[in-house]
Amino acid sequence: MASVTLEKVNKRFGSTRVIEDVSLDISDGEFVVFVGPSGCGKSTLLRLIAGLESITHGDLMIDDTRVNNMTPPERGIGMVFQSYALYPHMSVYDNIAFGLKLAKSDRQTVDERVRQTAKILQLDGLLDRLPKALSGGQRQRVAIGRAMAREPRILLFDEPLSNLDAALRVQTRNEIAHLHERLGATMIYVTHDQVEAMTLADRIVVLNEGHVEQTGSPRELYERPGSRFVAGFIGSPKMNFLTVKARREGGAGCRISVPGMGEHVLSRQLNSDSEGGAVTLGVRPEHLKPVAATGAVGFNILNVEYLGSEAYLYLETPDGEPLVCRTEAPSAFARGERVTLDFAPHQAHLFDHEGRALPPVDASEARVSATMS
């Protein structure tokens, strides 16, 4: 397998900058997922690694070799695309073998690799079938097998599950995770679905308008987002955000007052721009605790979604900002009722006016917060 290093990689199409100064180290055998909204540059970055697009500025290293001017086969790359791109007139066997035959591998090598790949992907009983006789998940496995059979040093996936229905996405996602465990291959995976990212990745790279917003393990990004952008993108439903005013509270951090939620002291350091001014409070839906309102203070419940094991309350704030609260099902609350909300201070986040996360008062607090979450 191989490691991948990007050093201040840039990509421009004419005057439009799509990738901006991306530096990243991907370890040998690591499963890294690129996520971000549409147009953030994640697929372009994958194509730069694959050699399907040229790098405008910067260096791309595979192991210790600069590969900017190498073709995809020279880089040892295998790529699985969103569309299966299978040859409809060829059997599963011939589709998997296609790249090996192009590389002029001998017949015995082709047969051994095809059958070994098919066994790993549980396709060994389907080798004589045509693609039209396969399910969507089986077709995607054939596409993965075609990339695998050439024994590439790095496997790249560009939104490979987008064309599958919900049940097949879950099944194929699990198969890809097991495949990585068996092969120990370096894998780079692009998706707009943060559930895929959270369940597959050793490390997630969040992209925003062509630059890296934050990298980290799924747990790190969920529990300690570095910006409002990351906090709002990772998690479903996304984190709730409210504009509040904050003031310093001695050495304890800061005090905020939230209508309908009371006052809270948060162990967060205010910077000079945030002192006495507006900051953004972020609390995830599962961390909001609803209580039936006894007076005029509180939030109107606009809707209740029952999802079997849980329920979501959709609330309306006085200034029109939406709130979502997750509760056990069946919910004790109904549409049209009013509730007040509470949350544990260690489960809250604060962001300054530029969207940057305000740091904890001390380093140990971050560890305590992660543990208590």
C-alpha positions in Angstrom: 0.0 0.0 0.0 1.1 3.6 0.1 0.9 7.0 1.9 -0.3 10.2 0.2 1.0 13.7 0.9 -0.4 16.9 -0.5 1.7 20.0 -0.1 -0.1 23.4 -0.8 -2.0 21.9 -3.7 -4.0 24.4 -5.8 -6.3 23.9 -8.8 -7.6 26.6 -11.0 -10.0 26.4 -14.0 -9.2 29.6 -15.8 -9.5 32.4 -13.2 -11.7 30.2 -10.9 -9.8 28.7 -7.9 -11.4 25.4 -7.0 -8.7 24.0 -4.6 -6.8 26.4 -2.4 -3.5 25.5 -0.6 -4.6 22.1 0.6 -1.9 20.3 2.7 -2.7 16.8 3.9 -1.0 13.7 5.1 -2.7 10.3 4.5 -1.1 7.4 6.2 -0.4 3.9 4.7 -3.6 1.9 5.2 -5.7 4.8 6.4 -9.4 5.2 5.4 -9.9 9.0 4.8 -13.2 10.5 3.7 -13.6 13.9 2.0 -16.9 15.6 2.9 -18.5 18.9 2.2 -21.4 20.6 0.4 -21.8 20.5 -3.3 -19.2 22.6 -5.1 -16.7 22.5 -2.2 -14.0 20.8 -4.3 -14.0 17.3 -2.8 -14.3 15.4 -6.2 -11.8 17.7 -7.8 -9.3 17.0 -5.0 -9.9 13.2 -5.5 -9.3 13.6 -9.3 -6.1 15.5 -8.6 -4.9 12.5 -6.5 -5.9 10.1 -9.2 -4.2 12.0 -12.0 -7.4 12.7 -13.9 -6.8 16.5 -13.4 -3.5 18.4 -13.4 -2.3 20.3 -10.4 -1.9 24.0 -10.9 0.5 24.6 -8.0 1.8 22.4 -5.2 3.1 18.9 -4.9 1.5 15.5 -4.6 3.6 12.7 -3.2 2.8 9.0 -3.1 5.2 7.5 -0.6 8.4 9.5 -1.3 7.8 10.0 -5.0 6.5 13.2 -6.6 3.7 12.1 -8.9 2.4 15.4 -10.4 3.2 14.3 -13.9 2.5 10.6 -13.7 -0.5 8.9 -15.3 -3.1 7.1 -13.1 -1.6 3.6 -13.9 1.9 4.9 -13.0 0.6 6.1 -9.7 -0.9 2.7 -8.8 -4.4 4.1 -8.4 -7.7 2.2 -8.6 -10.8 4.3 -8.8 -14.5 3.5 -8.3 -16.9 6.1 -9.8 -20.5 7.1 -8.9 -21.7 5.3 -12.0 -20.9 1.7 -12.3 -19.6 2.0 -15.9 -19.7 -1.7 -16.5 -19.6 -3.1 -20.0 -23.2 -4.5 -20.5 -22.1 -7.2 -23.0 -19.4 -8.6 -20.7 -19.8 -11.0 -17.9 -18.8 -10.2 -14.3 -15.6 -12.2 -14.9 -14.7 -10.2 -18.0 -15.6 -6.8 -16.4 -13.3 -7.5 -13.5 -10.6 -8.8 -15.8 -10.7 -5.9 -18.2 -8.0 -3.7 -16.6 -5.7 -6.7 -16.2 -6.1 -7.6 -19.9 -5.4 -4.0 -20.9 -2.2 -4.3 -18.9 -1.3 -7.4 -20.9 -1.2 -9.7 -17.8 -0.8 -13.4 -18.6 -3.9 -15.6 -18.6 -3.1 -17.4 -15.4 -2.5 -14.1 -13.5 -5.7 -12.7 -14.8 -7.7 -15.8 -13.7 -6.1 -15.9 -10.3 -6.7 -12.3 -9.5 -10.3 -12.3 -10.8 -11.3 -15.3 -8.8 -9.5 -14.0 -5.7 -11.2 -10.6 -6.0 -14.6 -12.2 -6.6 -14.2 -14.3 -3.5 -13.4 -11.3 -1.3 -16.4 -9.4 -2.7 -18.7 -12.5 -2.5 -19.1 -12.4 -6.3 -17.6 -15.9 -7.0 -21.1 -17.4 -7.7 -21.9 -14.6 -10.2 -18.9 -14.6 -12.5 -20.9 -15.8 -15.6 -23.7 -13.3 -15.2 -24.2 -10.1 -17.3 -24.6 -6.8 -15.4 -28.3 -6.6 -16.3 -28.8 -9.8 -14.2 -27.3 -8.1 -11.1 -28.8 -5.9 -8.3 -27.5 -2.4 -7.8 -25.3 -3.5 -4.9 -23.8 -6.4 -6.9 -23.0 -4.1 -9.8 -21.2 -1.7 -7.5 -19.2 -4.6 -6.1 -18.2 -5.5 -9.6 -17.0 -2.0 -10.2 -15.0 -2.2 -6.9 -13.6 -5.5 -8.0 -12.5 -4.2 -11.4 -10.4 -1.5 -9.5 -9.2 -4.0 -6.9 -8.0 -6.7 -9.3 -5.1 -4.6 -10.6 -3.9 -4.5 -7.0 -3.5 -0.7 -6.8 -1.6 0.9 -4.0 -4.5 3.3 -3.4 -8.3 2.8 -3.8 -10.3 6.0 -4.6 -14.1 6.1 -4.3 -16.1 9.0 -5.8 -19.6 8.9 -4.2 -20.0 5.2 -5.0 -23.3 4.7 -3.2 -25.3 7.6 -4.6 -27.2 5.5 -7.1 -28.3 2.9 -4.5 -31.5 2.9 -2.5 -31.4 3.4 1.3 -31.2 -0.3 2.2 -28.5 -1.1 -0.4 -26.5 1.9 0.7 -26.3 0.5 4.3 -25.4 -3.0 3.0 -22.7 -1.8 0.6 -21.3 0.7 3.1 -20.8 -2.2 5.5 -19.2 -4.3 2.7 -16.7 -1.4 2.0 -15.8 -1.2 5.6 -15.2 -4.9 5.8 -13.2 -4.7 2.6 -10.9 -2.1 4.1 -10.5 -4.2 7.2 -9.5 -7.3 5.2 -7.2 -5.6 2.7 -5.6 -2.9 4.9 -5.5 -0.8 1.8 -5.2 3.0 1.7 -8.6 4.3 0.8 -9.8 7.8 0.0 -13.6 8.2 -0.3 -15.7 11.2 -1.4 -19.2 11.7 -0.2 -21.7 14.4 0.6 -23.4 12.1 3.0 -22.0 12.7 6.5 -23.5 9.4 7.8 -21.2 7.6 5.3 -18.3 9.7 6.5 -19.0 9.0 10.2 -19.4 5.3 9.8 -16.6 4.6 7.4 -13.7 7.0 8.1 -10.6 6.6 10.3 -10.3 10.4 9.6 -12.6 12.9 8.0 -11.5 15.9 5.9 -14.1 18.6 5.9 -13.8 20.9 2.8 -15.3 24.3 2.4 -15.0 26.4 -0.7 -11.8 24.6 -1.8 -9.9 24.7 1.5 -9.7 22.3 4.4 -11.9 23.5 7.2 -10.9 20.7 9.7 -9.6 17.2 9.8 -10.0 14.6 12.6 -11.7 11.4 13.6 -15.5 11.2 13.4 -15.7 11.6 17.2 -13.3 14.6 17.3 -15.3 16.4 14.6 -18.6 15.6 16.3 -17.6 16.5 19.8 -15.1 19.3 19.2 -15.9 21.0 15.9 -13.4 23.8 15.2 -15.9 26.1 13.4 -19.6 26.7 13.1 -19.4 25.3 9.5 -18.1 22.0 10.7 -20.5 21.9 13.7 -23.5 22.5 11.3 -22.3 20.0 8.7 -21.4 17.0 10.9 -24.4 15.6 12.7 -28.0 14.8 11.6 -30.1 16.7 12.4 -27.5 19.5 12.4 -26.5 21.4 15.5 -28.9 24.1 16.8 -27.5 27.7 16.7 -28.7 30.7 18.7 -27.3 34.2 18.9 -26.6 35.1 22.5 -24.6 37.7 24.4 -21.7 36.6 26.6 -19.7 38.2 29.4 -16.6 37.0 31.3 -17.2 35.1 34.5 -14.0 35.4 36.4 -11.7 32.4 35.8 -14.7 30.1 35.1 -15.2 31.1 31.6 -18.2 33.1 30.5 -21.9 33.6 31.3 -24.6 33.6 28.7 -28.4 34.2 28.9 -30.7 32.4 26.6 -34.4 33.2 26.5 -36.4 30.1 27.3 -33.2 28.3 28.6 -32.0 30.5 31.4 -28.5 31.5 32.3 -25.5 29.2 32.0 -21.8 29.5 32.8 -19.7 27.9 30.0 -16.0 27.0 30.4 -15.1 28.9 27.2 -12.6 31.7 26.7 -14.0 34.8 25.1 -11.7 36.6 22.7 -11.5 40.4 22.6 -14.1 40.6 19.8 -16.6 38.5 21.7 -16.5 40.2 25.1 -19.8 41.8 25.8 -20.9 41.1 22.2 -22.9 38.6 20.2 -21.6 35.0 20.0 -23.3 31.9 18.6 -24.4 29.2 21.0 -24.4 25.7 19.5 -26.2 22.7 21.1 -27.0 19.4 19.4 -30.6 18.2 19.3 -29.9 15.2 21.6 -28.5 17.5 24.3 -31.6 19.7 24.6 -33.9 18.6 27.4 -37.5 19.7 27.0 -39.7 20.5 30.0 -43.4 21.5 29.8 -43.7 25.3 30.1 -45.7 26.6 33.0 -45.9 30.3 32.0 -45.5 32.5 29.0 -41.7 31.8 28.6 -40.9 28.9 26.3 -41.0 27.7 22.7 -43.9 26.6 20.6 -43.8 23.1 19.2 -44.4 23.3 15.5 -44.2 19.6 14.7 -43.4 16.3 16.3 -41.8 13.6 14.1 -42.1 10.0 15.4 -39.3 7.7 14.1 -39.9 4.6 16.1 -37.0 4.6 18.5 -36.9 8.4 18.9 -38.9 11.5 18.2 -37.9 15.0 17.1 -39.6 18.2 18.3 -39.4 21.1 15.9 -39.6 24.4 17.9 -40.1 28.0 17.1 -38.0 30.7 18.9 -39.2 34.3 19.4 -36.8 35.6 16.8 -37.7 33.0 14.2 -34.6 30.7 14.5 -35.6 27.0 14.3 -34.7 24.6 17.0 -34.7 20.8 16.9 -34.9 18.6 20.0 -34.5 14.8 20.1 -36.5 12.9 22.7 -37.4 9.3 23.5 -40.3 7.9 21.6 -43.2 8.1 22.0 -42.8 11.8 22.9 -44.5 13.2 25.9 -45.2 16.4 23.9 -47.6 17.3 21.1 -47.8 19.9 18.4 -49.0 23.3 19.7 -47.7 22.8 23.3 -45.0 25.0 24.8 -41.8 23.8 26.4 -38.7 25.3 28.0 -35.3 23.8 27.3 -32.2 23.0 29.3 -28.8 21.7 28.5 -25.6 20.7 30.3 -22.9 23.4 29.9 -20.2 20.9 28.9 -22.4 19.8 25.9 -22.6 23.4 24.5 -20.3 25.1 22.0 -19.6 28.8 21.4 -18.5 30.4 18.2 -17.2 33.9 17.6 -18.5 36.3 14.9 -16.2 34.7 12.3 -17.6 31.3 13.1 -14.5 30.0 14.9 -15.0 27.8 18.0 -14.1 29.5 21.2 -11.6 27.3 23.1 -12.1 25.8 26.6 -10.7 27.6 29.6 -8.0 24.9 30.0 -7.0 21.8 28.0 -8.3 19.4 30.6 -11.8 20.7 30.1 -11.8 19.5 26.5 -11.0 16.0 27.7 -13.7 16.1 30.4 -16.2 17.4 27.8 -15.4 14.6 25.4 -15.7 12.0 28.2 -19.0 13.3 29.5 -20.5 13.5 26.0 
